Amino acid sequence: MKTFFKQTALVALAFIFVISLASCEATRNANNKQKGAVIGATGGAILGAIIGNNVGKGGNGELGAVIGGVVGGGAGVLIGAKMDKQAQKIEQEIPGAQVERVDDGIVVTFDENSGVYFDTAKYNINSASQATLDKLANILKEYPDTNVLVVGHTDSVGADEMNMTLSKNRAQAVTNYFTQNKGLSPSRFTTNWYGETAPVADNSTAEGRAKNRRVNLAIVPNEKMKQDAQNQAGE
């Protein structure tokens, strides 16, 4: 009986905390599934936010295993509250980035209009991009119990093989900046790339191509955060 009341109180407290963050655009659009209060999901929604319907095309490995499943019950609500708070911080610190709360994770999209820029056919991190990534690195340090997926994409201009290599180099450049320049642990990062195979906009227009030249980051709870939440919820 004591355990039941403990769990109920924790869920209620976390729910109140989640509601208090409703002014955040990312959390305002999140439903209960996105906050982690469901059982049995497989992380497919995060994959969809990163690569649409192109799962299995290109890339260097299986992202689903890295993302894992959504944690349900009281632990899921506690995790959701933490991720909501982190999403809100990213929105506040990096207003140009597109921030979405998806399942237990956060998907951040940088394109040519939102803070991380690459010159044509280049993959070096320029000074404008460094300023944005520095802000995100500080937030990742503030929330150490998360893992990060970095995924690179290109538009359809140029040869397929060239674009696949370019997307790999751009994604790896972002990961390297975090781990080599900002001191974040390489064990937190998984890097993948999809070339031109996962467009989010029409490649026949300049505006669409600019949106497709992008890097996505998915920030997901690591095993420590999940275990801590389960312990706190008494599950």
C-alpha positions in Angstrom: 0.0 0.0 0.0 2.8 2.4 0.8 4.4 1.7 -2.5 1.2 2.4 -4.3 0.8 5.8 -2.6 4.5 6.6 -3.3 4.1 5.8 -7.0 0.8 7.8 -7.2 2.4 10.8 -5.5 5.5 10.7 -7.8 3.3 10.5 -10.9 1.2 13.4 -9.7 4.2 15.5 -8.9 5.8 14.8 -12.3 2.6 15.6 -14.1 2.3 19.0 -12.4 5.9 19.7 -13.3 5.2 18.8 -16.9 2.2 21.1 -17.0 4.3 24.0 -15.7 6.4 23.8 -18.8 3.5 24.1 -21.2 4.7 27.5 -22.5 7.6 25.7 -24.3 6.7 25.1 -28.0 8.2 21.7 -28.0 6.3 20.6 -24.9 3.1 22.3 -25.8 2.8 20.1 -28.8 3.7 16.9 -26.9 1.0 14.4 -26.0 1.1 11.7 -23.3 2.9 9.3 -25.6 5.6 11.8 -26.3 6.1 12.4 -22.6 6.9 8.8 -22.1 3.7 7.7 -20.3 3.0 4.8 -22.5 4.3 1.2 -22.5 5.7 -0.8 -25.4 6.7 1.9 -27.9 9.8 1.2 -29.9 11.4 4.6 -30.6 10.0 4.5 -34.2 8.6 8.0 -33.8 12.0 9.4 -33.2 13.4 7.6 -36.3 10.5 9.0 -38.3 11.3 12.5 -37.2 14.9 12.1 -38.3 14.6 10.1 -41.5 10.9 9.9 -42.4 10.0 6.7 -44.1 13.6 5.9 -45.2 14.6 3.6 -42.3 17.2 1.2 -43.6 18.4 3.3 -46.6 22.0 4.4 -46.3 23.6 5.0 -42.9 26.1 3.0 -41.0 24.0 1.0 -38.6 20.7 0.4 -36.8 19.5 3.5 -34.9 16.5 1.7 -33.4 18.7 -0.3 -31.0 20.3 2.9 -29.8 17.1 4.7 -29.2 15.4 1.8 -27.4 11.8 1.7 -26.3 9.7 4.2 -24.4 9.5 3.8 -20.7 6.0 3.7 -19.3 4.2 4.3 -16.0 5.5 6.7 -13.3 9.1 6.3 -14.5 8.1 7.4 -18.0 6.4 10.5 -16.6 9.5 11.4 -14.6 11.7 11.0 -17.6 9.3 13.0 -19.7 9.5 15.9 -17.3 13.3 15.9 -17.4 13.3 15.8 -21.2 10.6 18.6 -21.4 12.8 20.8 -19.3 15.8 20.1 -21.5 13.8 20.8 -24.6 12.7 24.1 -23.2 16.3 25.1 -22.4 17.4 24.3 -26.0 14.5 26.5 -27.3 15.5 29.3 -25.0 19.2 29.2 -25.7 19.1 28.4 -29.5 15.9 30.1 -30.8 16.8 29.3 -34.5 16.7 25.5 -34.0 13.7 23.4 -34.6 13.0 21.5 -31.4 10.5 18.6 -31.1 9.6 16.4 -28.2 9.1 12.9 -29.6 8.4 9.9 -27.4 11.1 9.9 -24.7 13.5 12.0 -26.8 14.2 15.4 -28.2 14.8 15.9 -31.9 16.8 19.0 -32.9 17.0 20.0 -36.5 19.6 22.4 -37.9 19.4 23.5 -41.5 20.8 26.5 -43.3 18.3 28.8 -41.6 18.7 27.6 -38.1 22.3 28.0 -36.8 24.5 25.3 -38.2 25.8 26.2 -41.7 28.0 24.3 -44.2 29.4 25.9 -47.3 28.7 24.2 -50.6 30.3 20.8 -50.7 32.1 21.5 -47.4 31.8 19.9 -44.0 34.0 22.1 -41.7 32.3 23.7 -38.7 32.5 27.5 -39.3 32.4 30.2 -36.7 28.7 30.8 -36.9 28.0 27.1 -36.4 30.5 26.9 -33.5 28.5 29.5 -31.6 25.3 27.4 -31.9 27.0 24.1 -31.1 28.7 25.7 -28.1 25.3 26.6 -26.6 24.0 23.1 -27.2 27.2 21.5 -25.8 26.7 23.5 -22.5 23.1 22.1 -22.3 24.3 18.6 -22.9 26.8 19.0 -20.1 24.0 20.2 -17.8 22.0 17.1 -18.6 24.6 14.3 -18.7 22.2 11.3 -18.4 21.4 11.4 -22.1 22.8 9.9 -25.3 22.9 11.8 -28.6 22.3 10.6 -32.2 23.8 12.9 -34.9 22.4 12.3 -38.4 23.5 14.0 -41.6 21.5 14.7 -44.8 22.0 16.5 -48.1 19.9 17.8 -51.0 19.8 15.9 -54.3 22.3 18.0 -56.2 25.3 16.0 -57.2 26.0 12.3 -57.4 24.4 9.9 -54.9 27.8 8.6 -53.6 29.2 12.0 -53.2 26.2 13.1 -51.2 26.4 10.1 -49.0 30.0 10.9 -48.2 29.2 14.5 -47.7 26.4 13.8 -45.2 28.7 11.4 -43.3 31.5 14.0 -43.1 29.1 16.7 -41.9 27.5 14.5 -39.2 30.9 13.3 -38.1 32.2 16.9 -38.0 29.4 17.8 -35.6 30.0 14.8 -33.4 33.8 15.5 -33.4 33.2 19.1 -32.4 31.2 18.0 -29.3 33.7 15.3 -28.3 37.0 16.8 -29.3 36.4 20.5 -28.9 33.9 20.6 -26.1 35.0 17.6 -24.0 31.8 15.5 -24.2 32.2 11.8 -23.8 32.3 9.9 -27.2 30.3 7.1 -25.5 27.3 9.3 -25.6 27.3 9.8 -29.3 26.2 7.7 -32.3 26.7 9.1 -35.8 24.7 8.2 -38.9 24.2 9.6 -42.4 21.6 9.3 -45.2 22.9 11.4 -48.1 20.0 12.6 -50.2 17.7 9.6 -49.4 15.6 11.2 -46.7 14.4 14.6 -47.9 12.0 16.6 -45.8 11.2 19.2 -48.6 11.0 19.5 -52.4 14.4 19.2 -53.9 13.2 21.0 -57.1 13.2 24.4 -55.3 16.1 26.3 -53.7 14.1 26.7 -50.5 13.5 22.9 -50.3 17.1 22.0 -51.0 18.2 24.4 -48.2 15.9 22.5 -45.7 17.2 19.1 -46.9 20.8 20.2 -46.2 20.5 19.5 -42.5 21.8 17.8 -39.5 19.4 16.2 -37.0 20.2 15.4 -33.4 18.1 13.1 -31.3 18.7 13.4 -27.5 17.5 10.3 -25.7 17.6 9.1 -22.0 20.4 6.8 -21.2 20.1 3.7 -19.1 21.1 5.6 -16.0 18.3 8.0 -16.4 15.8 5.2 -17.0 17.0 3.2 -14.0 17.0 6.3 -11.7 13.4 7.1 -12.7 12.3 3.5 -12.1 13.9 3.5 -8.7 12.3 6.9 -7.8 8.9 5.6 -9.0 9.4 2.4 -7.0 8.9 0.3 -10.1 
